[in-house]
């Protein structure tokens, strides 16, 4: 996509965000971000995502975000699991915020990406919204592991649609307090803001439909090691679903997990495996990331005694042969 690209079309009747998604050929979540940025208009005016359209209104969508003058390029080392001309897969450490927000104006993954791109003379995708160059999806600050970054607008659009269409394979490793009711399970429960604590998400009536699958990899010392596959992408979904099941993540103090083995005080949640289709040629990329030192030490702590031969080794990726 070229800089400043705008698409226009007649709106179908119904919600404004659904109309924007249809006209621009993007996901509804992407449409909502553009609406919030003021980059999607109906008959030249701003609307809310939930506003109803009669049909026939002129929708205009600015797909390329203007650069944010407040974002600074910073020299922050990044561990890259995979890279090509269109994208890279970063192995994010715990403690690194993905994009700037209140209280985190610098020192984020976005600042690091801008610094890396500047040093290499490379672009970053610009369609996800102001302040999100290259960003396709996100991980919580204290969740470590794999995250995809787009270098071009075209790649960013394709990758964001894959996440929206749920064709990306995501597997997390989680150490939970307690024992699952079965070796494999599926949690289907709506997730929304916890009415008792607005900083948390929870299973609540009226929440967004959410699905998480899990498989037990090991058990011992009052803990279980799980491979977790979120089929939807709600905020804090894994943390909220496992807490709902009575299996809070070790170290996740906010969701009831308490301090983990070995004194761990961040959630034992690691984005260990990721599979997606490469935008350029449609070949499947499969990336993996081993447990970082703090989580590996947590497993080795005497209180846990949990292990598995299913843990990824090293950090890297393969591309399927066409």
C-alpha positions in Angstrom: 0.0 0.0 0.0 1.3 3.4 -0.8 1.6 6.2 1.7 -1.6 8.0 2.5 -3.8 5.4 0.8 -7.5 6.1 1.3 -10.4 3.7 0.3 -14.0 4.8 -0.2 -17.3 3.0 -0.7 -21.0 3.0 0.1 -21.9 1.7 3.5 -24.1 -1.4 4.0 -26.8 -0.9 6.7 -25.8 -1.7 10.3 -23.0 -0.9 12.7 -20.3 1.6 11.6 -17.4 -0.6 12.5 -18.8 -3.5 10.4 -19.3 -1.1 7.5 -15.8 0.2 7.7 -14.4 -3.4 7.8 -16.5 -4.3 4.7 -15.5 -1.2 2.7 -11.8 -1.4 3.6 -11.5 -5.2 3.5 -10.0 -5.3 7.1 -10.9 -7.0 10.3 -13.5 -5.4 12.6 -10.9 -4.9 15.4 -8.7 -3.1 12.9 -11.7 -1.0 11.8 -12.4 0.0 15.4 -8.8 1.2 15.9 -9.1 3.4 12.8 -12.4 4.8 14.0 -10.8 5.7 17.3 -8.0 7.4 15.5 -10.4 9.5 13.4 -9.2 7.8 10.2 -12.6 6.3 9.2 -15.5 8.7 8.4 -19.1 8.5 7.3 -20.2 11.3 5.0 -17.2 13.2 6.1 -17.9 13.0 9.8 -16.7 10.9 12.8 -19.0 8.2 14.2 -18.7 5.7 17.1 -18.1 2.1 16.3 -21.5 1.2 17.6 -23.4 3.8 15.6 -26.0 2.4 13.2 -25.9 3.4 9.6 -29.0 3.4 7.3 -26.9 2.2 4.4 -25.5 4.2 1.4 -23.5 6.6 3.5 -20.1 7.5 2.0 -17.4 5.7 3.9 -13.8 6.9 3.7 -11.0 5.0 5.4 -7.4 6.3 5.6 -5.4 3.1 5.8 -2.0 4.6 6.4 -1.4 6.3 9.8 0.5 9.5 10.0 3.8 9.2 11.9 3.6 10.1 15.6 6.0 13.0 16.3 6.2 12.0 19.9 7.6 8.5 19.2 11.4 8.3 19.5 13.7 5.7 17.9 15.7 4.0 20.7 18.6 1.6 20.6 17.2 -1.4 22.5 18.6 -4.8 21.7 16.0 -7.3 20.2 16.3 -11.0 19.8 14.9 -12.0 16.4 13.6 -15.5 15.8 12.9 -15.0 12.1 13.2 -12.3 9.5 12.5 -11.7 5.8 11.8 -8.7 3.6 8.2 -8.4 4.9 8.3 -9.2 8.6 10.2 -10.3 11.6 9.4 -12.4 14.6 10.8 -11.0 17.8 11.4 -13.0 21.0 10.1 -10.4 23.5 11.4 -10.4 27.0 9.2 -10.0 30.1 8.9 -6.4 31.2 9.0 -4.9 27.7 5.8 -3.0 26.9 4.7 -3.5 23.2 3.6 0.1 22.4 3.6 3.4 24.2 0.7 4.2 26.5 0.1 6.3 29.6 3.1 5.8 31.9 5.1 4.1 29.1 6.1 6.8 26.6 9.5 5.3 25.9 11.5 2.1 26.3 8.8 0.0 24.5 9.0 -2.5 21.7 7.8 0.1 19.3 10.7 2.4 20.3 13.1 -0.5 19.8 11.6 -1.3 16.3 11.9 2.3 15.2 15.5 2.3 16.3 16.3 -0.9 14.5 14.5 0.2 11.3 16.4 3.5 11.3 19.7 1.8 11.7 19.0 -0.5 8.8 17.2 1.9 6.6 14.1 -0.3 6.6 10.4 0.6 6.8 7.7 -0.5 9.3 4.0 -1.1 8.5 1.9 2.0 9.1 -1.7 0.8 9.0 -2.4 -0.4 12.5 -2.9 3.0 14.0 -1.0 6.0 15.4 1.7 4.8 17.7 1.7 1.2 16.4 4.3 1.1 13.6 4.8 -2.5 12.6 2.5 -3.9 15.2 0.3 -6.8 14.2 -0.8 -8.2 17.7 0.4 -7.7 21.2 1.6 -9.5 24.4 1.1 -8.3 28.0 4.1 -6.5 29.5 5.1 -9.4 31.7 4.4 -12.2 29.1 7.5 -13.2 27.3 7.8 -14.9 23.9 7.1 -14.5 20.2 5.5 -11.5 18.5 5.1 -10.8 14.8 6.2 -7.4 13.4 5.4 -6.2 9.8 7.8 -4.2 7.8 5.4 -3.1 5.1 1.8 -1.9 4.9 0.9 -4.9 2.6 2.4 -7.4 5.0 0.8 -5.7 8.0 -2.7 -5.9 6.4 -2.3 -9.6 5.5 -0.9 -10.6 9.0 -3.6 -8.6 10.9 -6.3 -10.3 8.8 -4.8 -13.7 9.7 -5.0 -12.9 13.4 -8.5 -11.6 12.9 -9.6 -14.7 11.0 -8.0 -17.0 13.6 -5.7 -18.8 11.1 -2.6 -18.1 13.3 -1.5 -21.1 15.4 -0.5 -19.8 18.9 0.8 -21.9 21.7 1.7 -20.6 25.2 3.4 -22.4 28.1 1.8 -21.8 31.5 2.6 -23.1 34.9 -0.6 -23.1 37.0 -1.4 -23.7 40.6 -3.5 -26.8 41.0 -4.4 -29.8 38.8 -6.6 -29.6 35.7 -9.8 -31.7 35.7 -8.5 -33.6 32.7 -5.4 -34.0 30.6 -6.9 -31.9 27.8 -9.7 -29.3 28.0 -11.5 -26.5 26.3 -12.7 -23.4 28.1 -15.6 -21.6 26.4 -16.6 -18.6 28.5 -17.2 -14.9 27.8 -14.5 -12.5 28.9 -15.0 -8.9 29.8 -13.9 -6.3 32.3 -14.2 -7.5 36.0 -16.8 -5.3 37.6 -15.1 -5.6 41.0 -11.6 -4.6 39.6 -11.4 -2.6 36.4 -7.7 -3.5 36.0 -8.7 -7.2 35.6 -10.6 -9.2 33.1 -12.9 -12.0 34.1 -15.5 -14.4 32.9 -18.7 -12.3 33.0 -22.1 -12.3 31.5 -22.2 -10.1 28.5 -18.4 -10.5 27.9 -17.0 -11.3 24.5 -17.1 -14.9 23.3 -13.7 -16.5 24.1 -12.3 -20.0 23.6 -9.1 -21.5 25.1 -7.8 -25.0 24.7 -5.1 -26.6 27.0 -3.1 -29.8 27.3 -1.3 -30.9 30.4 2.4 -31.5 29.8 3.6 -32.3 33.4 2.4 -32.1 37.0 4.0 -32.1 40.4 4.4 -30.2 43.6 0.9 -28.7 43.4 1.5 -27.3 40.0 0.8 -28.3 36.4 2.6 -27.3 33.2 0.2 -26.6 30.4 0.4 -26.0 26.6 -2.4 -23.4 26.1 -3.9 -22.5 22.7 -6.1 -19.4 22.6 -8.5 -19.6 19.7 -9.7 -16.1 20.3 -7.6 -13.1 21.2 -9.2 -11.2 24.1 -7.3 -9.1 26.5 -5.8 -11.3 29.4 -7.9 -14.2 28.0 -5.6 -17.0 29.1 -5.0 -15.5 32.5 -8.8 -14.9 33.1 -9.8 -18.3 31.7 -7.3 -20.3 33.8 -8.3 -18.3 36.9 -11.9 -19.1 36.2 -11.1 -22.8 36.0 -9.4 -22.6 39.5 -6.0 -22.8 37.9 -4.4 -19.4 38.3 -1.0 -18.9 36.7 2.0 -19.2 39.0 3.4 -15.7 39.7 0.3 -14.0 38.5 -0.5 -12.0 41.6 -3.3 -10.0 40.0 -5.2 -13.2 39.0 -4.7 -15.1 42.2 -1.6 -17.2 41.3 0.5 -15.8 44.1 4.3 -16.0 44.1 5.6 -18.8 41.9 8.2 -21.4 42.7 11.6 -19.9 43.2 10.1 -16.6 44.1 8.7 -15.9 40.7 6.6 -12.7 40.7 5.5 -12.4 37.1 3.0 -14.6 35.4 4.5 -17.9 34.1 3.2 -17.3 30.6 5.4 -17.7 27.6 4.4 -17.4 23.9 6.4 -20.5 22.9 5.2 -21.3 19.4 3.7 -19.4 16.5 2.5 -20.5 13.0 1.3 -18.2 10.3 1.3 -17.8 6.5 4.1 -15.7 5.0 2.5 -12.7 3.1 4.9 -12.8 0.2 4.4 -16.4 -1.0 1.8 -18.1 1.2 4.3 -20.5 2.7 3.8 -21.4 6.4 6.3 -20.1 9.0 6.6 -22.0 12.3 8.6 -20.2 15.0 9.5 -21.3 18.5 11.1 -19.9 21.6 12.5 -21.7 24.6 11.6 -20.7 28.1 13.6 -17.7 29.4 15.9 -18.1 32.3 13.5 -17.0 35.0 10.8 -19.4 33.9 13.2 -22.3 33.4 14.5 -21.6 37.0 11.0 -21.6 38.2 10.4 -25.1 36.8 13.7 -26.3 38.4 12.7 -25.0 41.8 12.2 -27.8 44.3 8.6 -26.8 45.0 7.5 -27.5 41.4 9.4 -30.6 40.1 7.6 -30.2 36.8 9.1 -31.0 33.4 8.3 -32.1 29.9 10.0 -33.3 26.8 7.7 -31.1 24.8 9.4 -27.8 25.6 11.0 -25.9 22.7 14.7 -25.8 22.5 16.5 -22.6 21.4 14.8 -19.8 19.4 14.3 -20.0 15.7 11.9 -20.8 12.8 11.3 -22.9 9.8 9.5 -22.2 6.5 7.7 -25.0 4.8 9.0 -26.1 1.4 6.6 -25.2 -1.4 
